[in-house]
Amino acid sequence: MTHTLHTQAAIRTLTHAFAPLDCLIVAARNGCFSFTLVDEHGIARRSERLYPEQYSSAAPLQAIIDRTRQALVA
């Protein structure tokens, strides 16, 4: 799979994982991108930059999702 396909798949996964929060994607370039989770009031709750090695396979991406969920409830 190319970086573009991995990136698109990761963005879809993050968007579904954090619904109903909005998942905004920023600066998608060179295989890297940032995602920001925004609540219903427009307040950013969490932001993180991801690199290809973090989302090219399921396990590292799931670890990011788990860590982010923990941070949201803390």
C-alpha positions, -999 to +999 in steps of 0.1 A: +000+000+000+012+035-007+016+063+018-015+079+004-036+049+009-022+043+044-029+079+053-065+078+040-072+045+059-057+060+091-078+091+088-110+070+083-101+049+113-094+079+135-126+096+124-147+065+133-128+058+165-135+092+180-171+099+168-190+119+178-160+143+182-150+159+150-116+147+137-099+175+118-070+167+096-043+193+092-010+194+072-013+161+054+020+160+036+051+138+031+032+109+046+026+127+079-005+144+092-019+160+123-053+153+137-073+174+162-103+162+180-130+189+185-160+187+207-196+199+200-187+234+213-158+238+189-132+233+216-101+213+206-097+184+230-066+167+217-041+172+189-013+149+177+010+145+147+013+111+132+042+097+111+039+067+086+055+042+111+027+051+136-002+043+113+011+019+086-001-011+106-030-017+129-011-022+162+006+012+165-025+030+153-046+012+179-021+022+206-025+058+196-063+055+197-062+039+232-037+065+245-059+093+231-091+079+246-073+077+280-062+113+277-097+124+268-112+109+300-084+121+323 
